[in-house]
């Protein structure tokens, strides 16, 4: 994150905290943009699935001022696009996502992942996942650049991933076209 970006985010955060209760500490996350080459995104992912969020729970790691809240999502695998693991259709995989809030030592610790809205129960997405032993599951590869919400028969391309050349700056692709682009890169 550049100094200017961090300064801007801090300023916006402070302006947004007016009216917040004392004892609230908020961290705003910034994610690395995915590579412009779809092949590199596919290679970086250990597992690529189409899945539906069936459950989620607030969790935290650390303690005191170093506590960090995150969401733990249970995702039902609908289709495996890449990867060999226990992930098979109808099985569950655990996907962790930074975000949420937790009370620690009288201070509310909040992680605000503005660029990556928290996943909700019932959503269906194409997930590019990277194994993460700290959460005993997976995290999305490149944060929001690894989670593509399916809306009807289309895939919504998140803002951080629209520069990926294979997507042609599109905001949406049909699910069929999106998966064809990804499958063409899987070895």
C-alpha positions as CSV (number, residue, x, y, z in Angstrom):
1,X,0.0,0.0,0.0
2,X,1.4,3.4,-0.9
3,X,1.8,6.1,1.6
4,X,-0.8,8.2,-0.2
5,X,-3.3,5.3,-0.2
6,X,-2.7,4.6,3.5
7,X,-3.1,8.3,4.3
8,X,-6.3,8.6,2.2
9,X,-7.7,5.4,3.8
10,X,-6.8,6.7,7.3
11,X,-8.4,10.1,6.6
12,X,-11.6,8.5,5.3
13,X,-11.6,6.1,8.2
14,X,-11.3,9.0,10.7
15,X,-14.0,11.0,9.0
16,X,-16.2,7.9,9.0
17,X,-15.6,7.3,12.8
18,X,-17.3,10.5,13.8
19,X,-20.0,9.4,16.1
20,X,-18.4,6.0,16.8
21,X,-18.3,4.9,20.4
22,X,-15.0,5.3,22.2
23,X,-13.0,2.0,22.4
24,X,-13.5,1.0,18.8
25,X,-10.4,0.2,16.7
26,X,-11.0,-0.3,13.0
27,X,-8.6,-1.7,10.4
28,X,-9.3,-1.1,6.8
29,X,-7.9,-3.8,4.6
30,X,-6.2,-3.4,1.2
31,X,-5.7,-6.3,-1.1
32,X,-3.1,-6.9,-3.8
33,X,-4.7,-6.8,-7.3
34,X,-4.8,-10.1,-9.1
35,X,-2.4,-10.4,-12.1
36,X,-3.6,-9.2,-15.5
37,X,-2.8,-12.6,-16.9
38,X,-5.6,-15.1,-16.2
39,X,-3.1,-17.9,-16.4
40,X,-1.2,-16.5,-13.4
41,X,-4.4,-16.3,-11.4
42,X,-5.3,-19.9,-12.2
43,X,-1.8,-21.1,-11.3
44,X,-1.8,-19.2,-8.0
45,X,-5.0,-21.0,-6.9
46,X,-4.7,-24.4,-5.3
47,X,-8.4,-25.1,-5.8
48,X,-11.0,-23.5,-8.1
49,X,-14.7,-24.4,-7.4
50,X,-18.2,-23.3,-8.0
51,X,-19.7,-23.3,-4.5
52,X,-22.6,-22.1,-2.4
53,X,-22.1,-20.5,1.1
54,X,-24.2,-22.7,3.4
55,X,-23.0,-21.4,6.8
56,X,-20.8,-18.8,8.4
57,X,-19.5,-17.9,11.8
58,X,-17.5,-15.0,13.3
59,X,-14.1,-16.1,14.6
60,X,-10.9,-14.3,15.8
61,X,-7.2,-15.0,16.1
62,X,-4.7,-13.4,18.4
63,X,-5.5,-11.5,21.6
64,X,-5.5,-8.0,23.0
65,X,-4.6,-5.3,20.5
66,X,-3.4,-7.9,18.1
67,X,-6.8,-9.7,17.8
68,X,-8.0,-10.0,14.3
69,X,-11.7,-11.0,13.5
70,X,-12.5,-13.1,10.5
71,X,-15.4,-15.0,9.1
72,X,-15.4,-18.7,8.6
73,X,-17.6,-19.9,5.8
74,X,-18.7,-23.4,5.0
75,X,-19.0,-23.7,1.2
76,X,-20.8,-26.6,-0.5
77,X,-18.9,-27.6,-3.6
78,X,-21.1,-27.7,-6.7
79,X,-18.3,-28.2,-9.2
80,X,-14.6,-28.6,-9.1
81,X,-12.8,-26.6,-11.9
82,X,-9.2,-27.1,-10.7
83,X,-7.6,-29.1,-7.9
84,X,-7.4,-32.5,-6.4
85,X,-8.4,-32.7,-2.8
86,X,-11.2,-33.8,-0.7
87,X,-13.3,-31.2,-2.5
88,X,-15.8,-33.1,-4.5
89,X,-19.3,-32.1,-5.5
90,X,-21.6,-31.8,-2.5
91,X,-18.7,-31.8,0.0
92,X,-18.0,-28.8,2.2
93,X,-14.8,-26.7,2.2
94,X,-13.9,-24.1,4.8
95,X,-13.2,-20.6,3.4
96,X,-11.9,-17.9,5.7
97,X,-12.4,-14.2,5.0
98,X,-10.9,-11.2,7.0
99,X,-13.7,-9.1,8.4
100,X,-16.2,-8.6,11.1
101,X,-15.8,-7.4,14.7
102,X,-14.9,-8.8,18.1
103,X,-14.7,-7.4,21.6
104,X,-11.3,-7.8,23.1
105,X,-10.2,-6.4,26.5
106,X,-13.0,-3.8,26.4
107,X,-12.1,-2.6,22.9
108,X,-14.2,-3.5,19.8
109,X,-11.8,-4.6,17.1
110,X,-13.3,-4.2,13.6
111,X,-11.8,-5.3,10.3
112,X,-13.4,-3.5,7.4
113,X,-12.8,-5.2,4.1
114,X,-14.4,-2.5,2.0
115,X,-13.2,-3.9,-1.3
116,X,-14.4,-7.4,-0.3
117,X,-17.9,-7.5,1.2
118,X,-18.5,-10.4,3.6
119,X,-19.9,-13.5,2.0
120,X,-23.4,-14.3,3.0
121,X,-25.3,-17.6,3.4
122,X,-27.0,-18.6,0.1
123,X,-24.6,-16.9,-2.3
124,X,-23.1,-18.9,-5.1
125,X,-19.6,-18.0,-6.4
126,X,-16.7,-19.2,-8.4
127,X,-13.9,-19.3,-5.9
128,X,-10.2,-19.2,-6.6
129,X,-8.8,-20.6,-3.3
130,X,-5.4,-20.9,-1.7
131,X,-4.7,-23.4,1.1
132,X,-4.3,-21.6,4.5
133,X,-3.2,-23.7,7.4
134,X,-3.8,-20.9,9.9
135,X,-7.5,-21.2,9.4
136,X,-7.5,-24.9,8.6
137,X,-9.1,-24.3,5.2
138,X,-8.7,-21.9,2.3
139,X,-8.7,-18.2,1.6
140,X,-9.6,-16.5,-1.7
141,X,-6.6,-16.0,-3.9
142,X,-6.0,-12.2,-4.1
143,X,-8.9,-11.4,-1.8
144,X,-11.8,-10.0,-3.8
145,X,-9.9,-11.0,-7.0
146,X,-10.6,-14.6,-6.1
147,X,-14.3,-14.5,-5.5
148,X,-16.8,-14.1,-8.4
149,X,-20.4,-13.9,-7.4
150,X,-22.9,-15.7,-9.7
151,X,-26.1,-13.8,-10.3
152,X,-28.6,-15.8,-12.4
153,X,-26.6,-17.1,-15.4
154,X,-23.9,-14.5,-15.1
155,X,-20.7,-14.0,-13.2
156,X,-20.1,-10.5,-11.7
157,X,-16.5,-9.5,-12.2
158,X,-15.3,-7.7,-9.1
159,X,-13.7,-4.3,-9.6
160,X,-10.2,-5.4,-8.7
161,X,-10.3,-8.1,-11.4
162,X,-11.7,-6.2,-14.3
163,X,-8.2,-5.5,-15.6
164,X,-7.6,-9.2,-16.3
165,X,-7.1,-9.3,-20.0
166,X,-9.2,-12.4,-20.6
167,X,-12.2,-10.6,-19.1
168,X,-11.9,-7.7,-21.5
169,X,-12.8,-5.1,-18.8
170,X,-16.3,-6.6,-18.6
171,X,-18.4,-6.2,-15.5
172,X,-20.2,-9.5,-16.2
173,X,-19.7,-12.6,-18.3
174,X,-22.0,-15.6,-18.7
175,X,-21.2,-18.4,-16.4
176,X,-20.5,-20.6,-19.4
177,X,-18.0,-18.1,-20.9
178,X,-16.3,-17.4,-17.6
179,X,-15.7,-21.1,-16.9
180,X,-14.5,-21.7,-20.4
181,X,-11.9,-19.0,-20.0
182,X,-10.7,-20.5,-16.7
183,X,-10.8,-24.1,-17.8
184,X,-8.6,-23.2,-20.8
185,X,-5.9,-22.3,-18.4
186,X,-6.1,-25.3,-16.1
187,X,-3.3,-27.9,-16.7
